[in-house]
Structures are given as structure tokens and as C-alpha cells.
Amino acid sequence: MASLAYRDGSRQGAGASSDDDKPLPLDFTHHYSEITKRRNASTIKALYRFFQIPGILNIAGGLPNAQFFPYDTLEAQAAKPERWSPSSGSSNPSGANHITIPHDDSSQKDILQKIDLATALQYGMAQGYPPLLNWIRQFTREHLHPDVPYKGGPEVVLTCGSTDGFAKALNLLVTPWRDTDPIEERPGMLCENYVYTNIPNQATPLGVQMVPVKSDEDGMAVSGPGGLEDVLANWDTTKGKRPHIMYTVTLGHNPTGILLSVERKRAIYEVCSKYDVIIIEDEPYWYLQFPDAAKEEAQSRGLPLPPSPPNATTQEKSSGFPFLDSLVPSFTPLDRDGRVIRLDTFSKTVAPGCRLGWITAQPALIERLERITEATTQQPSGFVQALISKLLISPPSSPSPSSSTPSPFSLFSRPTPTPPVGWDASGFVTWLSGLRTSYQSRMTKMCHILDSHSHLVTTHATSTSTSTSPDTWSLIAKTPLYTFSWPRAGMFIWVRIHFHHHPLFPLFKSDLSTALMIWLTGPKYKVLVTTGAIFAADDTIRKKEAWEYFRLCFAAEEDRNVELAAERFGEGVRGFWEVRSPETVRKLLEEVKKNDERMIMMGQGEGMVNLAGFMGC
């Protein structure tokens, strides 16, 4: 790997490009973990570059012979990119391509176009399968982030999904801390008040303490008490080292559904630059932004229509696709220092079982991540990489059959079938646009129904009769059961239940949250939700307010069940408000104590509708 000069004069990483008007990325080696600093390139992998020399006989590597792989072909029926209409979200299931991956495509000499089992199932480089790595790198640099403001632009390395990507980012930046180590050395990680559960599950065993930053309706707060500036400026070193890592989901936050504006991102980035914080942005939902959500929410609730949002893009250079240009960008286009590590995944764009994604960052960070990959997972599954490669990559252009001399028997022979064409960047963007429209339709359906059930309306007969004029009338009371904002992106609706208004709240307090979740899974309602407590960044938030929230996923269930699930949830909450017997609540809570497995198994009952969206969501 060629050398890269940093702004401070040091050199490391990959070579810079000719965009001389941009600054070099900063050197962040001082943030590397002790393990990362000791890593060297794999000596055996260094030999792989010689494998491409034409005619060379390889007796160096311990590679099994490809003729003994027990697969002759790998075949699949794959959707065409227009299966889901970008305008309506309607399905066109008849359109499909037949994908065939041969055992050995000896006719293809270009390793960036050669997709066969002999290469895909063989040992390979840590960066990823060359055809797929090249495609993702080009898509990332030319379309996702065409105008990153540091010299040379970003590089990519493939991962086994975002969970794996985050684990490698931790490996890169965190030296494990034990309780016997000095407290002043304990690492910390900044995050929102609510965070995807796998993040603390991965970080805290390494001794990392989660450091929540106050959030408002627009995302992570920058100023004010508990905001990012306040947390970092007034850090108490007796609690550990001042955090040098931030984890965030800015484009469809999990679980809150917030879409962080460009203006807020700029302010957060400036504070991170000031205090030398590395930003790990996890963006599985970046393409699921719902531009109609604010207007639909206002219409549903009889509120004035909001002003049209400003143009989202911050990039002078177009992505080449209006759909991508219309999306609110992540931190990467703002990253003049090279301090952003972005995690991407095919889990939400293709399928979670692929376990395939990539990391985008400045070249020096990617080089270190490659060293980590060499010693851990190595490259992702060859089966998956081959299938995704065939889905996305079009074969090189070949002469049209009509341009060659026709056979004298051509009028009587069957026409040669047209080979399947990969999606390419334009097809992938069409696919993403169709998914966005389909998920936005689901979100809209669920939110409309949730709005209709959000209040409990009761009437009380009242009499104002006199001896001369008897008059009886009804007093109508409207009690808010729950409130929520329509999500601006992502797959989730973050609902706050107003337990304080429940008649039994003085007796049970926060236990009502557990009771309601069990109540909803009962035979009358059969709907499963996720309690907000599992997303709390620390115990203080969990005890103070997280129990008031439920996360609903509008993505997991089949389309015909989306409205049914919302109806069941709304009716279930209303039914729970009518519970007046303390014994009913005690039985619900006792059910949890007797059988904790129910918390895992209750999503598998017959007729159960799942709004929880467990696992990777």
C-alpha cells in the first residue's frame, strides 16, 4: 500500500489522488488500541498479489484445489430492480433474472469481472472479493459520497454486516479495560440517550462505559446542559478518560426514527473536531427517508402544513441520481478531518442473512481494519459475495450478434437467449427508491391508525335540572393514551405511553409498562412490541423514563398485517386503560416472574402479530 501524507507531516496508508485543493486527512494513530498498533500485515496474504501473474505456477499457498469444491454451479432467480415501483411501491413479481455462477469462468481474464465459484470459494484477500469490492468502492466514491472533503477520498473494506463492522471499529480504537486498571484509563463512548442494544452489548465487555448525550426531537443536542459540548467540556476524569469515540445512527435512528438534519450534523462535527472524537456512524436505513412524513402527520392531526424542507444535499458534486441527491447525507460528506467511520450493510437492502456490508473511512483507517480482518473473519462468505456480485455487476459489453455474419441456418434456429444483466448502480438506486416508497406506505398506514387510537374518550352524564326546567347533558373527557412523532426515516415508531394517566399508576408505577407488554400478547390482542427500556444507554435513563416507551416496527410483518397490528395495539392500550383491578395487573406481572422464557417465546404464538422487530433491527 502506498504512503499517504497527513496534515501533520506524518505518512501512512494509501496514496492520495490529484485533488490538490483538498486538505489531507488527519493522523489518528494516537487513538489506535494497543492491539491495533502491534498488528502487522499478513505475510501469507502478501503473496496473493503474485497469484495474478500470467502463467505462474503456485505451490506457495495452502489453497485447496478448486476442482474438489463440490459445487458445479450456483443458481438463483433474482428480482429485477423495478420490482417495487419507486412511484407507488406496487409490486411487479413477474420480472426476474436467472443468475448462474459457473464453477470456473476460464474465458474471463479480468479479475474485476471474473465471477465464478473457483475464485469466490477460494481463500482471498481481506478487503473482499475483487469484483464486489471494486463495485462497492466505485459506488461509494462516485455516487454515495462523490465529494468527500479530504484529499484522495475514502476507501472501503467489506465486512460480515454492520455488527461485524462495529466490532472491528472497537478493535481498532479500544484497548480493553478491566476493573483492576486505573479508572483514569477507562474508555468511553458517546451516544444518544437511546441506542441499538447490540452496541452496549459489544462495547461494555471491553470495559467501555456508555456516555449518553441529551437528545431532543431533532436528535443529539449540541449545546445546553447535557448536550455534547457540555459533556466533553466538563468531563470528570475520575470517571474515566474523556470519550474519543461516538456511535450514532443519524438517518433513521434506531429506536427513535429521528432524521438528523445537515445543520445539526455540522454542529456535532465541529464539536467532535474540537475535542478529537472519532465518529462511528451506522447507517443501515440511509435510503429509507420519508419526505412526506411531516405533511402526512400534519394532515392526520389537523395541524397546519409544515414548510417544505430545504434541499438536503451538502455536496457540490452530484451523485448522478436524483434519488440519492434528494436524501439527507450522513457525516461522511462533511468529514474534512477524516474522522468518520461509516458502517453500511446489505441487511436492509437485500437480506439480513447475507451477513455482508462494508466500512467507509479514510485510507489509513481502512488499512488498519484490513489487518484486523486478516486475523479475524477474513473476507465474508464466498457464496454470498458471488451472488451479490452477480446481482449487481453487469458483464462487460460484447459485440451484438446482429453485427456478425448471420448463419445460413439462423432463420430456422432458436434465438440465443439474452444473458442476464446485473443491476449496476442505476438499477441498485431504482431498487432502493422502490423499497423506500414501499416502506413509507407501510409507515403511513400504521401511523394513521395509531393516531386514531391515541386518546381515550369518555362521557359522563351531568344534570343541571331545576324545578321548572329539567336538563341533562354529557361531559366529554379526552385522555391521551400515548404520543409519538411520525418517523422521518428508518423502520420504527417510537411511542410514549402516558402511564401517569392510568388509574392504577400510583400503585404500580413503572411496572405498568411490563404489564402492558404482556397484556398485548394475550389472546384478545396478540401483538408483540419492544419495550423502550432495552434501548436505554444507561441505568439512569432506564429507571427514569425508558419504561414509558415502546418501539413498534412497521417493516417486519406482511403488508396485510400492518394495519391489523396497529389496530390491535391501539385497542389493546385502550383496553388496558379500562383495567381497574389491581389483581389483574398483579397476575400479568406474576406471569413474567414465573416464566421468563415467555419474554422470548411469546412472539411465536399462533396468530401473533410482531411489531417488535427483534434480531438485527
N, C-alpha and C positions, 0 to 999 in steps of 0.2 A: 504494500500500500504506500502510495506516495506521501510526501510530507506536506503538512498544512501549517502555515504560519498563523499564529494567533495575534490578536491585537497587542498583547503584552510582550511580543517578541519571541515567545517560545514556539516550538514546532512539533506537530504530531498529527496523525490522522491522514485523511485523504487530500488529494490535491485540489486547489481552488480553480475555479473557472475564470473566464476572462472578464467577468462583470466587475471591473476595477473601481466603479463608483460606489460599491457597497463595502461596508466595513467587514473585517474578518470576525469570525465568531470568537467569543472569549474562551479562555482556557479554564476548564472546571476540574482539573485533576485534583485540586485540593479537596473536592467533595467526594472523590472516589473512596470506596471502602478499602480497608487494608487488604482484603482478598483480591479485589479488582486490581490494586496496584501491583500485586505479585503475579498476576496472570501473564503468561506468555502465549504466543501463537502456537497452535498445534503443529508439531514438526511433521507428523504424518500427513496432515491436511496440506502442508506446504508443497508436497509432492504432486498434488492433484493438478496443478497447472501444467505439468509435463504430460498429463494424460491426453491432452488435446493435440499433441504434435503428430501430424500425419505419419502413419506407418510405424509408430513406436510400439515396441512390444513391452508390455507392462508385467514385470514379475516383482515389482516393489511392494505394491499394496496388498493387504489381505482381503481382497474382494472376491466373494463367491462368483462363480461363472454364471452369467445370465441365462445360459441355456437350461440351467437346472431350476429356474424360477417356475413354479407350477401353473402359471397363468399365461395363456396364449394371447388373449385379448381382454380388454376391459371395455364394456359397452353400457350405454345408458341412453334413455330418452330424456332430452333436456328441453326446457321451455325456451321459446323464442323471447327476446327481450320485450316485445309488445304484448305479452300475455295479459298484463294488467294495464289497462288504459290509463295513461297519465292524466287525461281529462276527466274521466268518470270513475276510474277504479274498477270498471267492469272486467270480467274475466273472458279470455279467449283461449280455453284449454286445448283447442284443436291444433294450435300452432306448436310444433315441436321439431327439434332436430335429433337425429340419431347420431350419438357420439361413439366412435370406435377408436380405441387406443391400441395399436398393434404391439406385438411383442418386440419387434426390432425394425425401426424405420431406417434401413440402411441407405435409402435414397436421399435422405436429408442430412447434409453435412454441416449445416449451421446449427450450433448447439442452442442458440436462442430461439430456434424454430422446431427443433427436434423434440417431439413429444412421443415417447414410447416407453414400454414397461422395462426394457433393458436398462434405460437410464433413470427412470423415475423410481424404480425399486432398488436401485444400487445405492451404495454409500455415496454421499455427496457433500458439497460444501455447506458450511453452517449458515451462510446467508440465505440459502433456499435453492430450489430447483431452477436452473438458469432461465428457462423460458418464462416461468411465472415471476421470478424475481425481476427480470427485465421489464415485463409488462407492468407490474405494480410500481416499480421505480419510475417508469415513464408516466404512468397515470398520476402518480403522486406529484411529481415535479412539474408536469406540464398542465395538469388540469385541477387537481385538488389545491395545490399550493404553488401557483406559477410565478409568484413574486415574493418569495421569502427574502427578507432584507439583509441577509448576510452573504458574504462572498462564497461562491461555489454552490450554495443551496444545500438542501438536506439530502441525506442518504436513507436507505431503508434496510431492514433485516426482517426476514419472515419469522413468525412465532407460531406456537400452537394455541393461538387465541389470545385474547386480552388478559386473561388470568395469568397465563404464562408470561406475557409481556410485562405485566406488573411485577411478577416475581423476579424477573431478570433486572428490572429497573431497581428493585430493592437490593438485589445482589450487587448491582453497580454502585449504589450510593450509601448503603447502610452497613456499618460494622456492627455485628450483633453485640448487644449489651446484656449483661447478667446482673442480677440483684446484688452481687458481691462487688461489682465495679463501681467506681466513683459516680455519684449521681450527676456530677457536672458533665459527664461524658455521655449521658443518656440521649439518644437521638429522638427527635420529634418530627411529626408530620402534620402540616396544616391541612384542614379540610373544612367542608361545610358542617353545620350542626347535624345534618343527616347524611349518611354515607352508605354506599352499597356494602352489604355485610361482608363480602369476601375480602374487602380491603383491610379492615382491622384484623380479620382472621389470619391474613398473611403477614401483616406488619407487627402486631403485638408479640407474637412468639419470638421475634428478633429483638425484643426489648424496646421497640419503638412506642412512644406514647402518642396517642392521637390528640391533636390540638385543635379543637373546633373553633371556627371563626364565626361570629354572629352573622346571620343571614336575614335578609328581608324578602319582600315579594319579588324582587328583581335579582336575587342571588346573593352571593357572598358580599358582605358590606366592606367597604374600604376604610371609611372614617367613622368617628364616633366610638363610644365605649364598646369594647368587644370586637370592633372592626379590625381589619388586617393590620393597618398601621399601628393601632393601639396595642395589639397582641405582640407585634415584633419590637416596637419601640420600648415597651415597658416589660420586656421579658425578664422573668426572675430566674437567674442561673442556678438557684438552689433547687429548681425543679428539673434541671437538665440543660442540655445545650439548646441555644436558640434554634428553632427548626430551620433546616435548609432545604426542605422538600415540601411541596404542596401537591396534594392529589385533588383533582376536580373533574367533574363531568359538567360541561358548560352548555352543551347542545342537547337538551332533553334530559335534565338531571334526574338521576335515579336516587331517591324515590319521588322528588317533588314536581317533576315535569317543567322546571324553570328553564327558560332560554336566556342565557346571559348576553346582554347587549354588547355591541362593539365598544361603546363608551365605557361600560363597566370593566370590560376586559382590559382596555388601555390603562385604566386607573389601577387595576390589580397588578398588571405587568410592571408599571412604574414602581410600585412598592416592592415587588419581588426583585426588581433590578437593584433598587436601593439597598435592600438587605441581603442580596445574593442568595435568592431562593430558586431552586430548580422546580419548574412546573411540570408535573406529570398530568397530562390531560387525556382522559379516557373518553373516546367519542364513538361508541357503538351506534348512537342514534342520530348522528350528524345530519343525515339526509331526511329524517322524519321531523321536519319543521312544518308547523301548521299555520300558514299565513292567514287563514280565515278564522282562526280560533277567537281572536279578540272581538271581531264583528259578530260572529255567531253567539258568543257569550252575551254580548250586549242585547242582541235581539231576543234571545231566550229569556232574559231577565227584565225586559222592558226598559233598558237603560239607553242613554244617548250613544250613538255610534262613535267609536274612538276615531281619532285622526289616522290617516294612512301612515304606516310606518315608513321611516326613511329608507333609502337604498342601503341594503345590508352590506354590500361588498366593501372591503377596505383596500382591494388590490387594484393597482393601476393597470395591470395586465389581465386581460380576460382569461377565464378558464377555457373558453371555446364553446361553452354550453350555457345557454340562458338559465337552465335549471340550477346549475351549480353557482352561477353568478348571483342568483336570487337568494341564496342561503346566507344566513349569518355565519361568518367564518369563525374558526377556532383561534387559539392563541398563536398558532404557527405563523400566519402572515404578519403578525406583529413582532416577531421574535428577532430583534436586531442583535441580541447578545448570543443567540444560540443556546438558550437555557430551557427550551421547551422540548419535552419528550412526549410525542403523541402516540397513543395506542389505538390501532384500528383492528377491525375483526370482520370476518365473513359470517359470523354467527347470526347477525340480524339481516344481512343482505342475501345470504344463500341458505345456510342452515347451521345451528349450533354444533351439531355432531361433526362438522368438518374439523373443528379444533384447528382453525387456521386464521392467522391475522398477520399484522406487520407493525413494526415500530418505525416512526419517522423522527429523526433528530439530526443534529449537526454531525459531520463525518467522524470526528474523534470519539463521540459518544457511541456511535454505531460500531466503530472498530472495537471498542471495549465490550459491547454487547455481543459481538461475534465471538470474542474469546470466551465469554460466559456460555454461549450457545454450544461451542465446540466441546465444552466439558460437562454439559448438562443434557439437554434434549437432543442436540444436533438438529438437523433440519426436520421440519414437520413430515407427517406421513406421506410417502411417495404416492400411494393410491389417491389420496385427496389432492395433492398438488397436481397430479396428472389430470384428474377430472376437472379441476378448476381451470387449469391451463387450457384444456380443450374447449371449455365453455367460453372462455374469454378471448382466446387468441385466434385470429383468422390466419389460415395458411397463406404463404406468400402467393402473389398473383402468378398465374400460369397462363400461357397463350390460350386464347379461346379456340375451342375445337373448330369453329367455323372458319378460322384463319388458315387452317391446314388444308391440304389437298383431300377432298372427300373420297371415301372408299366407294368403289363401284357398287358395293352391296349396301350402302348406307340407307337407301330407301326401304330396304327390306329388313334391316336390323333394328333391334330395340335401342332407343337413345341411351347414351351414357348418363347415369344418374348424376345430378349436380352434387358435388361434395358439400357437406355441411359447413357453414360459415360461422366462425366464432363471433361472439357479441361485439368485440372491440370496445373501445372507450365509449363510442356513441351508443351502442346497444346497452352497455352497462348503465349509462346515465338514464336511458329510456326505462330500463328495469327499475332503477331507484326511484324515478319520478312516478312510475306506476304504483310502486309499493307505498310511497308517501300518500298518494291520493286514496288508496285503499284503506290505509290505517287512519287517515284523517276522517274518512267516512265512519269508521267504527267509533272513533273518539267522539264525534259529533252525536251519533245515535245515543251513546251511553250518557253523555253529559246532559242532553235534553231530558232524558228520563230521570236522571239524578236531580236535576233542577225541579222537576215536577213533584218530587217526594221530599224535598228538603225541609219542609215545615209541617208541623202538626197543627191542624186547625180544629179547634173545639168550640162548641157553643154552650152557653149557659142561659137558661130561661130566667128572665127578670120581670118582676111585676111592679108597675107604678100605679096600680088601680086606686081609685078613690070611691067614695060612696056614690058619686054621680057619674064617674067615667072609668070603668074598669079597662086597663090597658096592659097587655102582656107582650114583651118583646125579648129578643135573644141578643146576648152579648157574645161576639165572636172573638176568640183569642188565637193568635198565631205564634206558635213556639218554634224557634229554629232548632231543628234536629242536628243538622250538620251544614258546614260551609266548605266550599272549595273553589279554586280557580280552574277554569278550563286550561288544560296543559297546552303550552305553546310549542312543545316538541316532546319526542320520546314515546313511551308506551304506557305511561302511568297517570292515574288521577290521585292526587294527594288530598284526602278528605279529613277534615277536622270534625270529630263528633262532639257535640256540646253536652257532655256528660253532666256538667254542673247543673243543667236544667232538668235532669232526670229526678223524679220524686224520691228515688232511693239513694241518690248520691251521698247525702250526709252519712248514711250507714256504711256504704261500700267503697266510696271514693274511686281510686284508680282501678280497683278490682272489677268495676263495671265494664272496663274495656275487654278483659278476658272473658267475662260472662257473655258480652255481646257477640264476640267472635264465635264462641261455642253455640250460642243461640241461633246464629245464622246458618250453622251447619246442620241444624236439626231437621227432622223430616218435613216440616212445613215449608222451609225456605231453601234448604240445600244450596247454599252459596258459600264459597270459601274465599276469605280475604286475608291479607297480611297485616298484622299489627305494626304500627309505626315504631314500637319500642325496639324492634330488632335492628332498626336503621340508626338509632341514636349513636352519636360519635363517642359519647362517654356516659358514665352512670349518672352524672348530674342532670344531663338533658333527658335521659331515660326516666328518671324519677320525677322531674319537674313537669314535663309536658308531652313527651313522646307517646305516652299511653293514650293520649287524646286522638291520635291519628291512625287512619287505616290507609293502606295503599291498594288501589284497585288497578288491575292490568286489563286493558281492553284488547290486547293483542292475542292472548293465549287461546281463548275459546273460538269455536267455529262461528262464522258470521251470523248464523241464525240464532245463536245463543247470546249474542252481545246485549240485545235489548231485554231478553229474558233475565239475564244475570242482573242487569241494572234494576229491573222491576223487583226481583226477589230481594236485592239488597235494600232498596227503598222501603218496601213493605216490611221487611224484617226489622229495620231500625224503628219504624213506626210501631210495629207490634211490640218491640222491646220496651218502648216508652209507655206502653199501656200496662206493663207488669207492675203490680203494686205489692205483691207478696215477697217479703224478704226470703222466704223459704225457696221460692223458685230460683232466685239468684244463687242461693247457697248450694242448691243441687247442681247448678251449672258449674260452679267453681269446684265442687267436690268431684265432679266428673273428670276435671283436669288432674286433680291430685291423685285420683285412683288409677288413672290410665294415661300417663304422659305420652304413650305411643299414639294416642288419638290425635295429638297435635301433628303427627306425621301422616297418619293413615286416613284422616278424615277427608282428604281430597280425593280418595279413591272409591267413595261410596257410589252406589248406583244412582244416576240422575243428578249427581253433584255438579254444580257449575263452578268453575275455577276462575276467580278474579285475583288469586294470589300471585300467579306468575312466578313460582319458585324457581330454583336452579339458577341458571345464568342470568336471569333478569334482575 
